[in-house]
Amino acid sequence: MMEKIKKTSEFLKEKGFINPEVAIILGTGMSELAKIIEVKAKLSYKDIPDFPISTVESHAGELIYGELAGKRVIAMAGRFHFYEGYDFQTITFPVRVMLYLGAKLLIVSNAAGGVNPLFKAGEIMLITDHINFLPGNPLRGKNLDQLGPRFPDGFEVYPPKYQEIAEEAALEVKIPLRKGVYLAIQGPNLETGAEYRMIRVLGADAVGMSTVPEALVAKHMNIPVVGFSVITDMGLPDHMEPVSFEYVVNNAKKAEENLKKLITRFLEKVTL
Ligand code: HPA
């Protein structure tokens, strides 16, 4: 694994992906942000050695390097999920590569179901913490000592220092920002009413099918994570309604403009 990470990083450096400061993962229906990056290098996942290939239509499947809000960024337009059939090491391989290339901060975004009854579809939630409810962990197996410790702790995976900057950014661009705990579940089905109730009882505010594996490899490498969940549908056990994939993607698309503004302002403000 270490050899693969080094080899792919070298390959990307040769292609111009040099010294990124911030790594960004764009979730379901959120490629809009990618369009405002001043692109210096771009590759399709299929042209990058050892990268998996995205199977979800709403994910572009491109690695982009360039400038955004005065920062050198490397961005995944399209990520990988457990439900697609990948194992957790494969899912997180591109993230490890982006961080190995030198990114000092990881920004993740995702589409999520809201289980906090005060939330509304279309809103954005800043992730304060997570619960790993996925059936596995990318840190399983022989530890990659060159990247981080065998037993990383769970302290401030999403450091408050960066949460504060995100909240200030949201105020400045006048976008309401919720805060809460993200729980990752394997999917691909959305939850039953009973499951949404359970997830709420477990202490979560939103539920989705990604992000936690990526945050875990970042924590392993001692890289702070900033997470944004777009609430695309509400999981209210006593008010269950049919939810289509189109509904989820449409709501993600509606929030995209806000997310773009928010992340841009965040990048302008953050110092690394
Ligand atoms: N549950 C799980 N994952 C999701 C949801 C949901 O309701 N919405 C978007 N991703």
Boltz pocket constraint, residues with backbone or C-beta under 6 A from the ligand:
constraints:
  - pocket:
      binder: B
      contacts: [[A, 111], [A, 112], [A, 113], [A, 114], [A, 187], [A, 189], [A, 190], [A, 191], [A, 207], [A, 208], [A, 209], [A, 230], [A, 232], [A, 233], [A, 234], [A, 235], [A, 248]]
      max_distance: 6.0
